[in-house]
């Protein structure tokens, strides 16, 4: 009742160490609400050269963003009602606070920006690192809160041989049917997920349906040609 790979590494099996390290370091699973990767973007924003690489991503989400700044502050600074005991506990702590600079020197906090802008901020630094690594990245709902054209740009960055240095791979789930396009993906790269009557999940490839080269994949999907569409009851029946 134990995992073979974990047990082998626990017993110092050096032969399987590269396999274990691949799962530990090269396979990255990112959920739609993930925030821990935001620290990568924050670190890059603090470096002027790296920030220049991040700004185009933010400007695609919101062209009015002129700059983004990070200030390190004590988290108790804005809370005058806190007791001295609590202040002493957090006295040496510094937390990064992000500010978006807009025209007329308007400053907005992340909570004042759209979810799309915040998601791009979260992804940008991580995306740049992914393009320069050998990681396999799995993202749930990549298109969540993002404009379809912005999602297409992120995907095409992964395909850009001039940018991707070492065979990174992106695997993601989406409900954005506009991505079902042969100009973006090969037919063998598109997979569908459907629940059976017994509530088990089936994963199958578009290639199983032998679509024509120029077939309108999005139209065929919405017509139910490939399955994996919700069954919606008529409430009036």
C-alpha positions in Angstrom: 0.0 0.0 0.0 2.8 2.4 -0.8 4.0 4.2 -4.0 6.7 2.3 -5.7 8.7 5.4 -6.8 8.5 7.1 -3.4 9.5 3.9 -1.6 12.5 3.4 -4.0 13.8 6.9 -3.3 13.3 6.4 0.4 15.5 3.3 0.1 18.2 5.5 -1.8 17.7 3.9 -5.2 19.9 6.1 -7.3 18.8 4.5 -10.6 15.3 5.9 -10.2 16.3 9.3 -8.8 16.2 11.1 -12.2 12.6 9.8 -12.6 11.6 11.0 -9.2 13.3 14.4 -9.8 11.4 14.8 -13.0 8.0 14.5 -11.2 9.3 16.8 -8.4 10.9 19.5 -10.5 9.8 19.3 -14.2 6.1 18.5 -13.9 4.2 21.6 -12.8 0.5 21.5 -12.1 -1.2 24.9 -11.9 -4.8 25.4 -10.9 -7.0 28.2 -12.1 -6.9 29.9 -8.6 -3.2 29.3 -8.1 -1.3 32.2 -6.6 2.0 30.8 -5.4 3.6 31.4 -8.8 2.9 35.2 -8.4 6.1 35.4 -6.4 8.1 34.6 -9.6 6.5 37.7 -11.3 7.1 39.8 -8.2 10.8 38.9 -8.3 11.1 39.8 -12.0 9.3 43.1 -11.5 12.0 44.1 -9.0 14.6 43.7 -11.7 14.3 46.4 -14.4 15.5 44.1 -17.3 13.1 41.3 -16.3 10.2 43.8 -15.8 10.6 44.9 -19.4 9.8 41.4 -20.5 6.7 41.2 -18.2 5.2 44.6 -19.3 4.0 43.4 -22.7 2.0 40.7 -21.1 0.3 43.2 -18.7 -0.3 45.6 -21.6 -2.2 43.0 -23.5 -4.5 42.6 -20.6 -4.7 46.4 -20.0 -3.0 48.8 -22.4 -3.4 51.7 -19.9 -0.9 50.1 -17.5 2.2 52.3 -17.7 4.2 50.6 -15.0 4.0 48.1 -12.1 5.9 48.6 -8.9 6.6 46.5 -5.8 7.1 48.0 -2.3 8.2 45.9 0.7 6.2 47.0 3.7 5.4 45.7 7.2 1.9 44.1 7.1 0.9 45.9 10.3 1.6 49.4 9.0 -2.0 50.0 7.9 -3.6 48.6 11.0 -3.4 51.1 13.9 -5.7 49.1 16.1 -3.3 46.2 16.4 -1.8 45.5 19.9 1.9 46.0 20.6 2.2 42.3 21.1 1.1 41.5 17.6 3.2 44.3 16.2 6.3 42.9 17.9 5.6 39.5 16.5 5.6 40.8 12.9 8.1 43.6 13.5 10.7 42.2 11.1 8.4 40.9 8.4 8.3 42.5 5.0 5.5 41.8 2.5 5.5 42.8 -1.2 2.7 45.2 -2.1 2.0 45.7 -5.8 0.9 48.9 -7.5 -0.2 49.4 -11.0 0.5 52.8 -12.5 -2.0 54.3 -15.0 -2.1 57.6 -16.9 -2.3 60.8 -14.8 -0.3 59.0 -12.1 -3.3 57.0 -11.1 -2.3 54.1 -8.8 -4.4 51.0 -8.4 -3.9 48.0 -6.2 -4.4 44.4 -7.5 -7.9 44.3 -5.9 -8.9 47.3 -8.0 -7.8 45.6 -11.3 -9.7 43.0 -13.2 -9.3 39.3 -12.6 -7.8 39.0 -16.1 -5.0 41.5 -15.2 -4.3 39.8 -12.0 -4.1 36.4 -13.7 -1.7 37.7 -16.3 0.4 39.1 -13.5 0.4 35.7 -11.9 1.3 33.9 -15.1 3.7 36.3 -16.7 6.9 35.5 -14.7 6.1 31.8 -14.6 5.4 31.8 -18.4 8.8 33.4 -19.2 10.6 30.8 -17.0 8.6 28.0 -18.7 9.7 29.1 -22.1 13.3 28.8 -21.0 13.1 25.4 -19.3 12.2 21.7 -20.0 9.1 21.8 -17.9 5.8 20.0 -18.6 3.1 22.4 -17.4 -0.5 21.3 -16.7 -3.0 24.1 -16.2 -6.7 23.8 -15.3 -8.9 26.3 -17.0 -6.1 28.4 -18.7 -8.7 30.6 -20.3 -10.4 31.5 -17.0 -10.8 35.3 -16.8 -8.7 35.8 -20.0 -9.7 37.2 -23.4 -9.6 34.5 -26.1 -7.0 36.4 -28.1 -4.8 36.7 -25.0 -5.1 32.9 -24.5 -4.1 32.3 -28.1 -1.1 34.6 -27.7 0.1 32.6 -24.6 -0.3 29.3 -26.5 1.6 30.6 -29.5 4.4 31.7 -27.3 4.9 28.0 -26.3 5.0 27.1 -30.0 7.5 29.9 -30.9 10.7 28.1 -31.6 12.7 31.3 -31.3 11.4 31.7 -27.7 11.2 28.2 -26.4 14.7 27.0 -25.7 14.3 23.5 -24.4 11.1 21.7 -25.4 8.6 22.9 -22.8 5.2 21.3 -23.1 1.8 22.9 -22.2 -1.2 20.7 -21.3 -4.4 22.6 -20.4 -8.1 22.3 -20.0 -10.5 24.8 -21.4 -14.1 25.6 -22.3 -13.1 28.1 -25.0 -14.4 26.5 -28.2 -12.7 29.1 -30.3 -9.4 27.3 -29.6 -10.7 24.3 -31.6 -8.9 25.6 -34.6 -6.5 23.8 -36.9 -4.6 27.0 -37.3 -3.7 26.7 -33.6 -3.5 23.0 -32.9 -2.8 19.8 -34.9 -5.7 17.4 -34.8 -3.8 14.9 -32.5 -3.3 17.7 -30.0 -7.0 18.1 -29.3 -8.6 15.8 -26.7 -12.1 15.7 -25.3 -13.3 14.6 -21.8 -16.8 13.2 -21.4 -18.6 11.5 -18.5 -20.3 8.2 -19.1 -23.7 7.1 -17.6 -21.9 5.6 -14.7 -20.1 9.0 -14.0 -16.7 7.7 -15.0 -14.7 10.0 -17.3 -13.5 9.1 -20.7 -10.6 10.9 -22.4 -10.3 10.6 -26.2 -8.6 12.3 -29.1 -10.1 14.3 -32.0 -8.1 12.1 -34.3 -10.4 9.1 -33.4 -13.1 10.8 -35.6 -10.7 11.1 -38.6 -11.7 14.7 -39.3 -10.8 16.3 -42.7 -7.8 18.6 -42.8 -9.8 21.8 -43.2 -12.8 20.6 -41.1 -14.5 23.3 -39.0 -13.7 21.7 -35.7 -15.4 24.2 -33.4 -18.7 24.0 -35.4 -18.6 20.2 -35.4 -18.0 20.1 -31.7 -20.9 22.5 -30.9 -23.1 20.3 -33.1 -22.2 17.3 -30.9 -20.2 15.6 -33.6 -17.4 14.6 -31.2 -19.4 14.3 -28.0 -18.2 15.9 -24.8 -21.0 18.5 -24.8 -23.4 19.1 -21.8 -26.9 17.7 -22.0 -29.3 20.5 -21.1 -32.8 19.6 -20.2 -35.7 21.8 -21.3 -37.0 23.2 -18.0 -40.5 23.6 -19.4 -40.9 20.0 -20.4 
